């Protein structure tokens, strides 16, 4: 790694546990450092256990989620039991920060492990022929070379041109859309691989199902899954059954936002259950990452999120 990451481990029975430290509070860089350190630890541990399995890696990304809109950060009106469970049973990176204030640059930083200003990706790409520079390698490129099955399910937002397509950036499989935002119910623009999708019920539910299918299919070999929800980004599309659960929230925007966030938490629960039932929970690293905080701009449909006690929001 080109940046300092330290690790230490203690072997206990047949398992090794490692404590990791980032020297600088940049989460995009730190996450790739974590993966790098884990590969080092795996190599060291293999001297005692030659048949050690490479860890599966799951990145779960929320889109425009407010800092204070999860239970473990004090949210009271939106239950997020599955996200809270990750926080309770894992490690919270409380000094980790994204490297940009909106969608595409943070994803460029996360997937490359480099500050996006180093390669000219400080801004969201427009509808023209722009995207993540082709000279940049993604973590999917690197893990595919290391023998992993790789998939992106959800939002891409790193270029719509053919040369920027996820299938050409290290991913074996793709299910989702290429743009920065999309309706949760309109199938136009959704793709499986390079082919248009024929039908769609609700995007968040569909992403959860596709993630389960990928994990189940590849449960006997190492995999990397980038599960990039568009929840809770606009447009504010929510299902009627989930809206009914939040009828006590008077503000209509907040009610829709709550229903959308609850749907994502449910999908995360479905994915974690598949990992558990497939018998690979102890072989799987799960990271939950929120891209840039909730938008709070006045006079828009995008101000239903809360970032307390942090100042400001997206942009």
ZAMARGU-4260 file (C-alpha; in steps of 0.2 Angstrom, whole numbers, plus 5000, padded with zeros to 4 digits):
<rodrens>
0) 5000/5000/5000 | 5006/5018/4996 | 4999/5025/5012 | 5002/5019/5030 | 4991/5006/5037
5) 4996/4996/5053 | 4988/4979/5058 | 4991/4967/5072 | 4983/4950/5075 | 4981/4937/5088
10) 4977/4919/5083 | 4963/4910/5093 | 4960/4892/5088 | 4957/4891/5070 | 4953/4910/5067
15) 4964/4926/5067 | 4957/4943/5072 | 4965/4959/5067 | 4964/4977/5073 | 4967/4990/5060
20) 4972/5008/5061 | 4971/5022/5048 | 4984/5035/5050 | 4974/5048/5041 | 4955/5050/5042
25) 4950/5047/5024 | 4938/5033/5022 | 4940/5030/5004 | 4958/5027/5006 | 4956/5018/5023
30) 4944/5005/5016 | 4956/5000/5002 | 4969/5000/5015 | 4959/4988/5026 | 4957/4976/5011
35) 4976/4977/5008 | 4980/4974/5026 | 4968/4959/5026 | 4976/4951/5011 | 4993/4953/5021
40) 4985/4945/5036 | 4978/4931/5025 | 4995/4928/5018 | 5004/4928/5035 | 4990/4916/5042
45) 4991/4904/5028 | 5008/4898/5034 | 4999/4890/5048 | 4983/4886/5038 | 4988/4883/5019
50) 4970/4881/5014 | 4964/4897/5021 | 4950/4905/5011 | 4951/4922/5004 | 4938/4933/5012
55) 4922/4938/5003 | 4920/4957/5002 | 4904/4967/5002 | 4903/4986/5000 | 4886/4992/5004
60) 4883/5011/4999 | 4869/5022/5004 | 4865/5037/4994 | 4862/5054/5001 | 4858/5047/5018
65) 4858/5059/5033 | 4871/5056/5047 | 4857/5056/5060 | 4845/5045/5051 | 4851/5028/5058
70) 4847/5021/5075 | 4865/5020/5080 | 4867/5039/5077 | 4852/5043/5088 | 4837/5042/5075
75) 4821/5040/5084 | 4808/5040/5070 | 4815/5028/5057 | 4820/5011/5063 | 4836/5004/5055
80) 4839/4987/5064 | 4850/4979/5051 | 4861/4994/5049 | 4862/4996/5068 | 4867/4978/5069
85) 4882/4980/5058 | 4887/4995/5069 | 4884/4985/5085 | 4894/4969/5080 | 4908/4977/5070
90) 4919/4993/5070 | 4913/5011/5068 | 4925/5022/5058 | 4920/5038/5068 | 4935/5047/5061
95) 4933/5042/5043 | 4927/5055/5030 | 4922/5054/5012 | 4933/5064/5000 | 4920/5074/4991
100) 4903/5082/4995 | 4893/5074/4981 | 4889/5057/4973 | 4901/5053/4959 | 4918/5059/4966
105) 4915/5050/4982 | 4912/5034/4972 | 4928/5037/4962 | 4938/5039/4978 | 4930/5023/4986
110) 4933/5012/4971 | 4951/5018/4966 | 4957/5021/4984 | 4964/5038/4978 | 4959/5056/4980
115) 4948/5059/4964 | 4957/5076/4962 | 4973/5067/4957 | 4964/5061/4941 | 4952/5075/4937
120) 4936/5068/4944 | 4931/5082/4956 | 4913/5084/4949 | 4898/5073/4944 | 4900/5068/4925
125) 4887/5076/4914 | 4878/5066/4901 | 4892/5067/4888 | 4907/5056/4886 | 4915/5058/4903
130) 4918/5046/4917 | 4930/5038/4928 | 4947/5040/4919 | 4951/5024/4910 | 4969/5024/4916
135) 4962/5022/4934 | 4961/5004/4941 | 4946/5000/4952 | 4946/4988/4967 | 4935/4976/4956
140) 4950/4976/4943 | 4962/4971/4957 | 4951/4958/4965 | 4946/4950/4949 | 4965/4948/4945
145) 4966/4940/4963 | 4953/4927/4958 | 4937/4935/4964 | 4920/4935/4956 | 4915/4953/4955
150) 4898/4962/4954 | 4890/4979/4954 | 4872/4980/4959 | 4864/4997/4959 | 4870/5014/4955
155) 4886/5017/4944 | 4887/5036/4941 | 4905/5034/4934 | 4901/5036/4916 | 4888/5032/4903
160) 4899/5029/4888 | 4902/5011/4882 | 4920/5012/4888 | 4915/5017/4906 | 4903/5003/4908
165) 4905/4993/4924 | 4908/4977/4914 | 4924/4985/4907 | 4929/4992/4924 | 4933/4975/4933
170) 4915/4969/4936 | 4909/4952/4930 | 4891/4956/4933 | 4881/4972/4933 | 4862/4975/4937
175) 4857/4993/4939 | 4858/5010/4931 | 4872/5020/4924 | 4866/5038/4929 | 4867/5048/4945
180) 4849/5046/4949 | 4834/5036/4943 | 4815/5033/4947 | 4813/5018/4959 | 4799/5011/4948
185) 4802/5016/4930 | 4811/5001/4921 | 4818/5012/4907 | 4837/5014/4910 | 4839/4999/4921
190) 4851/4985/4914 | 4857/4968/4917 | 4874/4968/4910 | 4872/4978/4894 | 4854/4973/4890
195) 4839/4983/4895 | 4828/4976/4909 | 4811/4971/4905 | 4802/4974/4921 | 4804/4982/4938
200) 4794/4982/4954 | 4804/4993/4966 | 4823/4996/4964 | 4828/4994/4982 | 4819/4977/4983
205) 4826/4972/4966 | 4844/4976/4972 | 4842/4966/4987 | 4836/4951/4978 | 4850/4952/4965
210) 4863/4953/4979 | 4856/4937/4987 | 4856/4928/4970 | 4874/4933/4967 | 4880/4928/4984
215) 4871/4911/4983 | 4878/4907/4966 | 4896/4911/4972 | 4895/4905/4989 | 4909/4892/4986
220) 4922/4904/4979 | 4928/4921/4985 | 4918/4936/4978 | 4917/4955/4979 | 4900/4963/4978
225) 4898/4982/4977 | 4880/4985/4982 | 4877/5003/4978 | 4859/5008/4983 | 4851/5024/4976
230) 4841/5025/4992 | 4838/5038/4998 | 4842/5049/4983 | 4828/5058/4974 | 4816/5055/4967
235) 4806/5052/4982 | 4798/5035/4977 | 4791/5024/4991 | 4780/5009/4992 | 4762/5011/4999
240) 4765/4997/5012 | 4780/5006/5019 | 4772/5023/5019 | 4758/5016/5029 | 4771/5011/5043
245) 4776/5029/5045 | 4758/5037/5045 | 4763/5045/5061 | 4776/5056/5053 | 4766/5072/5048
250) 4779/5079/5036 | 4776/5071/5019 | 4794/5072/5013 | 4800/5065/5029 | 4787/5051/5028
255) 4793/5046/5011 | 4811/5047/5016 | 4808/5036/5031 | 4799/5023/5020 | 4813/5023/5007
260) 4827/5021/5021 | 4817/5008/5029 | 4816/4998/5013 | 4835/4999/5011 | 4837/4993/5029
265) 4826/4978/5025 | 4836/4974/5009 | 4852/4974/5019 | 4844/4962/5031 | 4839/4950/5017
270) 4857/4951/5011 | 4865/4947/5028 | 4853/4933/5030 | 4859/4925/5014 | 4877/4927/5020
275) 4872/4918/5036 | 4862/4904/5029 | 4875/4901/5016 | 4887/4897/5030 | 4900/4910/5024
280) 4897/4924/5038 | 4914/4921/5046 | 4922/4922/5028 | 4914/4938/5024 | 4919/4957/5027
285) 4904/4969/5026 | 4907/4988/5025 | 4893/5000/5026 | 4897/5017/5018 | 4886/5033/5016
290) 4892/5044/5002 | 4891/5062/5007 | 4878/5066/5020 | 4860/5071/5018 | 4855/5086/5007
295) 4847/5100/5017 | 4845/5114/5003 | 4830/5125/5006 | 4816/5126/4994 | 4819/5108/4986
300) 4812/5091/4988 | 4829/5085/4995 | 4828/5092/5013 | 4820/5078/5022 | 4836/5071/5029
305) 4845/5076/5046 | 4864/5077/5049 | 4864/5082/5067 | 4876/5087/5076 | 4886/5090/5060
310) 4884/5106/5050 | 4877/5108/5033 | 4875/5093/5021 | 4877/5087/5003 | 4886/5099/4992
</rodrens>
